[in-house]
Amino acid sequence: MGHRANYVVIKKGTAKAYRDRWGAMGCVYSFADGPTAAIDAISDADTVDELLGWSYAEGGYLIDFDKKVAIVFGEPFADDFDESPGEEIDAGSEINVAFEKGEKEYLRLIAPRWKGWKLIFDDHGVDAFSVYLESRAITSIKCQTPSHPETTRPPVTLNA
């Protein structure tokens, strides 16, 4: 079990992929803090050469420093979730409140920390990463065959 996340970082035309067994539960929070903090948050994740399938990755983000494009997906913590013993997550946090209003509100909230970036919230998850990597002709990361259901919501985009 776990809360698996995939991350992709693109810098100077080189893409690196990462996987974290427990990262999905906090990825929308670490992403919210801007590109530097988002990269710092994945420093302990395992480097991989293949993305998980859509149904296995519950959260993650792709950050393309070359094009200033970032894609994120996932959900905030549940109201009663304890991150660690004695450390309860504030379910009334700005991020949680924004999510209750929708992904566009989340992107608006975090936009000041991503000035000059195109931000995309995409429920297609790692399938969206695959499409993006293909559009950049990046083949160094193996991607699964897209498998998201047709009922997946369309992406939400905001230019920060």
KELOTOR-853832 format. One line per 3 residues: number of its first residue (from 0); for each residue z, x, y of C-alpha. Coordinates in nm, 4 decimals. Example, Ala and Ser with C-alpha at 12.3 -4.5 7.8 and 13.67 -1.06 7.14 Angstrom:
# residues 2
0 = 0.7800:1.2300:-0.4500 | 0.7140:1.3670:-0.1060
This chain:
# residues 160
0 = 0.0000:0.0000:0.0000 | 0.0114:0.1032:0.3632 | -0.1469:0.0190:0.6931
3 = -0.4528:0.2407:0.6799 | -0.6367:0.3533:0.9895 | -0.9522:0.5538:1.0502
6 = -1.0203:0.7524:1.3640 | -1.3335:0.9291:1.4848 | -1.3464:1.1828:1.7666
9 = -1.6765:1.3053:1.9077 | -1.6831:1.6106:2.1331 | -1.9808:1.8292:2.2210
12 = -2.1981:1.6519:1.9646 | -1.9547:1.7153:1.6788 | -1.7794:1.4237:1.5102
15 = -1.4551:1.4492:1.3135 | -1.3018:1.1687:1.1105 | -0.9354:1.1132:1.0309
18 = -0.7319:0.8811:0.8123 | -0.3694:0.7810:0.8401 | -0.1993:0.5764:0.5714
21 = 0.0361:0.4110:0.8209 | -0.1577:0.4416:1.1481 | -0.2944:0.0886:1.1784
24 = 0.0385:-0.0581:1.2883 | 0.0487:0.1501:1.6059 | -0.3093:0.2374:1.6895
27 = -0.3580:-0.0253:1.9634 | -0.0492:0.1189:2.1363 | -0.1485:0.4858:2.1151
30 = -0.5046:0.3995:2.2200 | -0.3685:0.2108:2.5223 | -0.2250:0.5296:2.6689
33 = -0.5673:0.6832:2.7337 | -0.7929:0.9386:2.5652 | -0.5547:1.2361:2.5670
36 = -0.2613:1.0392:2.4280 | -0.4850:0.8728:2.1694 | -0.6000:1.2142:2.0437
39 = -0.2413:1.3445:2.0390 | -0.1358:1.0419:1.8331 | -0.3720:1.1339:1.5498
42 = -0.2728:1.5006:1.5328 | -0.0875:1.4461:1.2020 | -0.3623:1.2349:1.0428
45 = -0.5614:1.3770:0.7536 | -0.9095:1.5096:0.8292 | -1.1673:1.3344:0.6098
48 = -1.5448:1.3275:0.5749 | -1.5716:0.9582:0.4856 | -1.4607:0.6354:0.6508
51 = -1.2777:0.3672:0.4579 | -1.4522:0.0399:0.3811 | -1.4097:-0.2485:0.6264
54 = -1.1538:-0.4311:0.4128 | -0.9334:-0.1220:0.3724 | -0.9053:0.0032:0.7318
57 = -0.6708:-0.2260:0.9229 | -0.6941:-0.0434:1.2533 | -0.8328:0.2595:1.4267
60 = -1.0430:0.3927:1.7072 | -1.3506:0.5974:1.7825 | -1.3505:0.8127:2.0964
63 = -1.6775:0.9661:2.2125 | -1.5977:1.2152:2.4869 | -1.9674:1.2989:2.5313
66 = -2.0745:0.9428:2.6185 | -1.7336:0.8185:2.7403 | -1.7393:0.5303:2.4928
69 = -1.4334:0.4194:2.2948 | -1.4108:0.1549:2.0221 | -1.0768:0.0197:1.8993
72 = -0.9634:-0.2430:1.6499 | -0.6328:-0.3554:1.5044 | -0.3375:-0.5776:1.5866
75 = -0.0072:-0.5201:1.7676 | 0.3224:-0.5199:1.5801 | 0.4645:-0.8497:1.4607
78 = 0.7668:-0.9860:1.6468 | 1.0176:-0.8840:1.3829 | 0.8739:-0.5444:1.2901
81 = 1.1091:-0.2446:1.2985 | 0.9258:0.0846:1.3494 | 1.2177:0.2785:1.2055
84 = 1.5831:0.1970:1.1435 | 1.7501:0.1222:1.4742 | 1.4250:0.1299:1.6730
87 = 1.2875:-0.2184:1.7253 | 0.9494:-0.2743:1.8853 | 0.9584:-0.4981:2.1915
90 = 0.7266:-0.7831:2.0936 | 0.7242:-0.8944:2.4567 | 0.5654:-0.5696:2.5677
93 = 0.2706:-0.5847:2.8055 | 0.0348:-0.5002:2.5206 | 0.1610:-0.7795:2.2981
96 = 0.1454:-1.0283:2.5843 | -0.2106:-0.9183:2.6664 | -0.3135:-0.9584:2.3007
99 = -0.1806:-1.3124:2.2999 | -0.4339:-1.3841:2.5769 | -0.7167:-1.2067:2.3945
102 = -0.8807:-0.8685:2.3455 | -1.0395:-0.8745:2.6936 | -0.6910:-0.8932:2.8483
105 = -0.5821:-0.5965:2.6355 | -0.8806:-0.3945:2.7597 | -0.8109:-0.4955:3.1213
108 = -0.4502:-0.3855:3.0846 | -0.5367:-0.0405:2.9514 | -0.8487:0.0199:3.1659
111 = -0.6652:0.2172:3.4383 | -0.5866:0.4879:3.1775 | -0.9552:0.4987:3.0729
114 = -1.1300:0.5259:3.4123 | -1.5034:0.5860:3.3741 | -1.5096:0.4837:3.0055
117 = -1.6820:0.1962:2.8285 | -1.4120:0.0291:2.6172 | -1.5003:-0.1876:2.3189
120 = -1.2652:-0.3946:2.1056 | -1.4542:-0.4679:1.7850 | -1.3148:-0.6601:1.4866
123 = -1.5986:-0.5180:1.2784 | -1.3686:-0.2157:1.2536 | -1.5069:0.0866:1.0748
126 = -1.8368:-0.0974:1.0335 | -1.8665:-0.0765:1.4140 | -1.7921:0.2970:1.3893
129 = -2.0723:0.3316:1.1322 | -2.3213:0.1538:1.3566 | -2.2165:0.3690:1.6514
132 = -2.2425:0.6944:1.4541 | -2.5877:0.5917:1.3352 | -2.6948:0.5186:1.6940
135 = -2.5899:0.8735:1.7845 | -2.7701:1.0157:1.4763 | -2.4400:1.1583:1.3518
138 = -2.4551:1.1983:0.9750 | -2.1641:1.4357:0.9135 | -1.9306:1.1435:0.8386
141 = -2.0061:0.9299:0.5349 | -1.9855:0.5570:0.6048 | -1.9496:0.2687:0.3632
144 = -2.2055:-0.0098:0.3462 | -2.1093:-0.2643:0.6135 | -1.8993:-0.5410:0.4590
147 = -1.7335:-0.7336:0.7418 | -1.7512:-1.1117:0.7036 | -1.9913:-1.3136:0.9165
150 = -1.6929:-1.4875:1.0735 | -1.5801:-1.1660:1.2440 | -1.5552:-1.2164:1.6201
153 = -1.8154:-1.0461:1.8386 | -1.7157:-0.7243:2.0187 | -1.5454:-0.7413:2.3585
156 = -1.6604:-0.4799:2.6104 | -1.5155:-0.3616:2.9414 | -1.6299:-0.0825:3.1718
159 = -1.3151:0.0851:3.2987
